[in-house]
Amino acid sequence: MIYLDNAATSFPKPENVYRALDAFARQSLANPGRAGHRMALAAEHTLDDARHRLNQFFHGQAPEQFIFTLNCTDALNMAFKGILQSGDHVITTDLEHNSVSRPLRAMEKEGFITLTRVPAANGGTVDPDAIRRAIRPQTRLVAVTHASNVLGTVQPIGQIGQITRERKVLLVVDAAQTAGVVPIDVQELGIDMLAFPGHKSLLGPTGTGALYVRPGLALKAWREGGTGGDSASETQPNEWPYFLEGGTPNVLGVAGLLAGLKYVEEHRLDAIHRHEVDLVERLWRRLDELPGFEVFGHRDHSRRVGTISFRSDSLPAAELGGILDQAFNIAIRPGLHCAPYIHRAIGTFPEGAVRVSPGPFSTEADIDRLSEALTEITA
Ligand SMILES: Cc1ncc(COP(=O)(O)O)c(C=O)c1O
């Protein structure tokens, strides 16, 4: 299978990730616990090690501010439901994935918050001034994706962070499409909470993700339960990260995520980014030559990740995806990509578009094979 669906989850994983998962599962897969036996302590050490490395990687203020989650969706829910209060106004954008849009829309429908959705300008980038103009006295939080999972366009988070800092509004960033391929310095960018998956460009297994919370932010407890210590406490202990991490964590997944992070650091994030963007540009050039294809999003490659979406005049996206899968053994993602608002904005709702997202192990030959298949199918 030629796998070009890395925006959903990366595949394959680097060899060191497979090795780390195998070794950890065979030797260290105890239930982590601060007050436990040696194997429990070793498992706890893996969680600590991963938190330290993530803290360095994203330039956080302290490792214990990284809370492990099931995925990016879980991290975003933890952020919104932990911080928002009745009567708050929230600003978001039409580029968002449903993991941002749905929890916020549900709170709006309940009458708990009010919500403004700022449209992305032509080409798929949000204008920071549009966010500035949307701020009201009740505005508590701005929630924005770092890169569109449909268009691949990277958003001006630094400029948005400057505005939210000046106006004393919280900034929550969904880094699902950038963590591991675009540098993120949470302090420099003014990010209060950063949600990211471990299973996409950080190259860990599914079932991993994290939320970074700037120290000093008071969130409501999430998943209250056992924390491997402080068992006498009647309620969730106040100590971070345990305050937000009830229950047995996915320590095996975190061992894989740690290995994925090491791979990204060794092979350099900028080189991986360049490789993926070059492959997208190669496909884009082929699509320009072929009649009947429309590609969405701006073409400035310094402000893109390696994701491209397009449609064909002659075949609906779902049909094109099915033929590529069944007849050509190529995995791409047709449809709405859990991001209905941006599909409405670009005119591809409800049938959606075809999304292609190469990863670090994709090759020029993979892209050429896809281009040939598209030529053949639409001829
Ligand atoms: C922009 C964006 N946000 C959030 C998510 C949700 O990530 P997860 O599947 O890890 O919950 C995705 C997944 O594709 C995404 O692309």
Ligand as a Chemical Component Dictionary entry (heavy atoms), coordinates in Angstrom:
data_LIG
# 
_chem_comp.id                   LIG 
_chem_comp.type                 NON-POLYMER 
_chem_comp.pdbx_formal_charge   0 
_chem_comp.three_letter_code    LIG 
# 
loop_
_chem_comp_atom.comp_id 
_chem_comp_atom.atom_id 
_chem_comp_atom.alt_atom_id 
_chem_comp_atom.type_symbol 
_chem_comp_atom.charge 
_chem_comp_atom.model_Cartn_x 
_chem_comp_atom.model_Cartn_y 
_chem_comp_atom.model_Cartn_z 
_chem_comp_atom.pdbx_ordinal 
LIG C1 C1 C 0 -6.433 19.917 13.041 1  
LIG C2 C2 C 0 -6.797 18.708 13.826 2  
LIG N1 N1 N 0 -7.196 18.850 15.097 3  
LIG C3 C3 C 0 -7.525 17.792 15.865 4  
LIG C4 C4 C 0 -7.458 16.522 15.382 5  
LIG C5 C5 C 0 -7.854 15.389 16.263 6  
LIG O1 O1 O 0 -6.745 14.603 16.558 7  
LIG P1 P1 P 0 -6.921 13.195 17.271 8  
LIG O2 O2 O 0 -7.368 12.260 16.218 9  
LIG O3 O3 O 0 -5.551 12.881 17.802 10 
LIG O4 O4 O 0 -7.913 13.352 18.343 11 
LIG C6 C6 C 0 -7.059 16.301 14.058 12 
LIG C7 C7 C 0 -7.023 14.954 13.490 13 
LIG O5 O5 O 0 -6.940 14.733 12.315 14 
LIG C8 C8 C 0 -6.708 17.433 13.271 15 
LIG O6 O6 O 0 -6.304 17.287 12.015 16 
# 
loop_
_chem_comp_bond.comp_id 
_chem_comp_bond.atom_id_1 
_chem_comp_bond.atom_id_2 
_chem_comp_bond.value_order 
_chem_comp_bond.pdbx_ordinal 
LIG C1 C2 SING 1  
LIG C2 N1 SING 2  
LIG C2 C8 DOUB 3  
LIG N1 C3 DOUB 4  
LIG C3 C4 SING 5  
LIG C4 C5 SING 6  
LIG C4 C6 DOUB 7  
LIG C5 O1 SING 8  
LIG O1 P1 SING 9  
LIG P1 O2 DOUB 10 
LIG P1 O3 SING 11 
LIG P1 O4 SING 12 
LIG C6 C7 SING 13 
LIG C6 C8 SING 14 
LIG C7 O5 DOUB 15 
LIG C8 O6 SING 16 
# 
